[in-house]
Amino acid sequence: MTTGVTIADLAALAAGHASGLRTATACHCLTLWSSIATTEPTPAIFDPKFYLLLQGGKRLSVGGKTILFTPGLYAVSSLGLPFTGQVTEASAEWPYLAVELGLDPGVIAGLLLEMPEAPPHPAPALATAEAAAGVLEAVARLLRLLASPADIPILGPQLERELCYRLLQGPAGGTLREVVQGRKHFSQIRTAGG
C-alpha cells in the first residue's frame, strides 16, 4: 500500500529544514537546497549523487547537453562530472527546493550483492527520470527523519539504503550500478560470490 506522497509534500518537508542556499543535514549524506531568487549559471562538479527537484526550476548543462529540471525530475550520476547549474524559477512565495543524497559506493555494492544480477548494458554517466512513488516515499521518510535527530544514527543508514534500492530498480538503475560496477574489487567479489 502506498502513502500517496507527492512532490508538494516533499517540498513542505524540505522547506521546514532548509536554511540558505545549501543546508547540510544531520543525515551525513543528505543535503537540502533552497533559494528565493534565480541564480547566475554556476560551474560545479556533479559527484556521484542523487538530486531531486522539489519546487521551482533549474537548468543543468553538462557535456554539451542541457537538462531543464521541473519538480519530480531527478538525476543520478555515477562519477564526478563538471556542469553548470542555474536556478531558473524561484521566489519568496515559491522558493527553489531540492534534495541531494551523496551516493555511497559501499551501500550500492552491498545492495548489488543481494540483488539478482542485471544484464550488462551501457549506461550514461548522468541519467534523469521522473521520480516514481517508491522513490518519493523513500525521500519522504528521510526528510521526516530530520525531525528526530536521535533516530538518525540508527534509521538514517537504513533509509539511505532503501532509497538506493528504489533507484537501482528504476530507469536510472544502470547509471547507479556504474558507481561500483567498474571497480575491479567489486567485480572480483561479485565473481567469487556467484
Residue pairs with C-beta under 8 A, 6 or more apart in sequence:
2 133
2 137
3 137
3 140
5 133
5 136
5 137
5 139
5 140
6 136
7 54
7 55
7 71
7 72
7 131
7 136
8 55
9 136
9 140
10 52
10 54
10 99
10 136
10 139
10 140
10 143
11 54
11 55
11 71
11 97
13 140
13 143
13 144
13 146
14 32
14 34
14 54
14 97
14 98
14 99
14 143
15 34
15 95
15 97
16 147
17 23
17 25
17 32
17 143
17 146
18 32
18 33
18 34
18 97
19 34
20 34
21 33
21 34
21 35
22 31
22 32
22 33
23 31
23 32
23 33
23 34
24 31
25 31
25 32
25 146
26 146
26 149
26 152
26 156
27 142
27 145
27 146
27 152
27 156
27 159
27 160
28 156
29 101
29 102
29 103
29 104
29 160
30 99
30 100
30 101
30 142
30 146
30 156
30 160
31 99
31 100
31 101
31 102
32 97
32 98
32 99
32 100
33 96
33 97
33 98
33 99
33 100
34 95
34 96
34 97
34 98
35 56
35 87
35 90
35 95
35 96
36 90
36 91
36 92
36 95
36 96
37 87
37 90
37 91
38 86
38 87
38 88
38 89
38 90
39 85
39 86
39 87
39 90
40 86
41 59
41 61
41 84
41 85
41 86
42 84
42 85
42 86
43 82
43 83
43 84
44 82
44 83
44 84
44 85
45 80
45 81
45 82
45 83
46 60
46 62
46 75
46 77
46 80
46 81
46 82
46 83
46 126
47 77
47 79
47 80
47 102
48 77
48 78
48 79
48 80
48 102
48 103
48 105
48 179
49 76
49 77
49 100
49 101
49 102
49 103
50 74
50 75
50 76
50 100
50 101
50 103
50 163
50 167
51 74
51 75
51 76
51 98
51 99
51 100
52 72
52 73
52 74
52 98
52 99
52 100
52 131
52 135
52 139
53 69
53 70
53 71
53 72
53 73
53 74
53 97
53 98
54 71
54 97
54 98
54 99
55 71
55 94
55 95
55 96
55 97
56 71
56 87
56 88
56 89
56 90
56 94
56 95
56 96
56 97
56 98
57 68
57 69
57 70
57 87
57 88
57 89
57 90
57 96
58 68
58 69
58 85
58 86
58 87
58 88
58 89
58 96
58 98
59 66
59 67
59 68
59 69
59 85
59 86
59 88
60 66
60 67
60 69
60 75
60 83
60 84
60 85
61 67
61 83
61 84
61 85
62 81
62 82
62 83
62 84
62 126
63 81
63 126
67 73
67 75
67 128
68 88
69 75
72 130
72 131
73 128
73 129
73 130
73 131
74 128
74 129
74 130
74 131
74 135
74 172
75 126
75 127
75 128
75 172
76 103
76 126
76 127
76 128
76 167
76 172
76 175
76 176
77 103
77 125
77 126
77 175
78 123
78 125
78 126
78 175
78 176
78 177
78 178
78 179
79 125
79 178
79 179
81 125
81 126
87 96
89 96
90 96
99 139
99 142
99 143
101 142
101 160
101 163
103 164
103 176
103 179
104 160
104 164
105 179
105 180
105 183
105 186
107 157
107 160
107 161
107 164
108 164
108 168
108 176
108 177
108 179
108 180
109 180
109 186
109 189
110 161
111 161
111 164
111 165
111 168
112 168
112 177
112 180
112 181
112 186
112 190
113 189
113 190
113 193
115 165
115 168
117 190
117 194
118 173
118 174
118 177
121 174
122 174
123 174
123 175
123 177
123 178
124 175
125 175
125 178
126 175
127 171
127 172
127 174
127 175
128 172
129 170
129 171
129 172
131 139
132 166
132 170
134 166
134 169
134 170
135 163
135 166
135 167
135 170
138 159
138 162
138 163
138 166
139 163
141 159
141 162
142 156
142 159
142 160
142 163
145 151
145 152
145 155
145 156
145 159
146 152
148 155
164 176
167 173
167 176
168 176
168 177
180 186
181 187
